[in-house]
Amino acid sequence: MGVHILDRQNLSSDAPTAVSVGVASGQVLARNLDRRGAVFVNTSVNRISFGIGAPAVLDSGITIYPNGGTWQMNEHSFTLEAINAIASGAGSNLAVQEFASS
């Protein structure tokens, strides 16, 4: 019975947010058992890398590049775990939109 990522009839979205990502790994999205998807957009001039349920390591795993680089969870990268991020420069802006079951 797994998680249905695109259950369109029961999706709701949290308010969009922006997170400041630093040069040390930090949480940008908490673990959420109701999550059905998320989109992350790098609106900074630095690289941002993610750690899924683990500390992020710069330029390892999922890395999005400056000025609009995007990670959209799909069936291969979907997770309910906490998402951590690290950036190549301090104060890097990351836009976040999470979707959950309603």
Secondary structure, DSSP 8 states (H G I E B T S, - for coil): ----TT-GGGEEE---EEEEE-SS-EEEE---TTEEEEEEEE-SSS-EEEEESS---TTSSSEE-TTTEEEE--TTT--SS-EEEEESSTTEEEEEEEEEE-
